[in-house]
Amino acid sequence: MLTRAEVARTIGRVLGEGRPLEAERIGVGEERAALPAAGPPPVCADGIVAAHRAMEAEPEPVVPGFEALVGRPARTFRQWVEDRLAAAR
């Protein structure tokens, strides 16, 4: 599982605009306060924050079998970002 810092770095590299992106860790209170502006209703904030913290503490392992399940190899996160960027342009 990628960390938020790795996700930010990958997106920055794909964008390639000469400025690296960095993830900034914020506190639980800041995250909870920012969530409503991102879309979810305030009643969901505690659950979302708890899920984020749990994923950071104990990330889910990468499991084998993706190719057998969907019939193609898995793509990297970088490939996914490149695909999304191409679709947005």
N, C-alpha and C positions, 0 to 999 in steps of 0.2 A: 504494500500500500504506500502511495506517495504521501509525503508530508505536505502541509500547506505551503511550506517554503519551496519544496520541489515543484509543486504545481505552479506557483508564481514564477519561478525561474524558467520553467518550460514555456509558459505563455509568453514571457518576455523575450525569450530567444526566438520563438516563432514570429512574433510581431517584428522583431529586429529593427526597432526604431532607435537604437543607440542608447536607450535608457533601460537598465535592468529593473525588473519588477521584483519587489520583495514583499513577503508576507509579514504583517505586523501582528504579533499576538496581543489581543486585548483581553481585558478582564471579563468575568462572567456578567457583571452588571452592565458594562458597555455593550457586550454582545446582545444581551436581553433588550436593552434600550434601543438598539439599532434595528432589530428584527422587524418591527411593524412597518418601517419605511421600505423594507425589502419585499413586503407583500403578505407574510403570514399574519393572521389575527393575533393580537396580544395574548389571548388565552393559550396559544401554542408555544409561546416563547420559552417557558421553563422546560418543556419537553424537548424542544430543538436544542437548547443549550446543553441539556443533560446528554442528549445523543451525541453532540459534537465532542463533548469531554470524554464520553465513553469510547468513541472511535479513536480518539487520540491515545487514550490510556491502553486500550487493547484492540488494535486494528485487526480486522478480519483477515485471515490468510488468503493468499491467492490460491485458488483451487484449480486442479487440472481438469481437463475434459471439455473446455470451452469449444474447441474445434469439433469434437465429436457431436456436441450438442447443436451447434449452429451451422456446421459444414464449411467453416473457413477459419483460418488462424486468427487469433486475437490481435488487435492493433495496439500499438503503444499509445500512451497518453499523448505524446507528441504528434503522432499520426492523426489522432482524433482532433487535436487543436488545429492542425494544418487543414483538415477537411472542413471544420467549422469556419475557419477564416476564409477559405476559398469559396464556400457557399455564401458567405456574407458580402463578398466583394462583387 
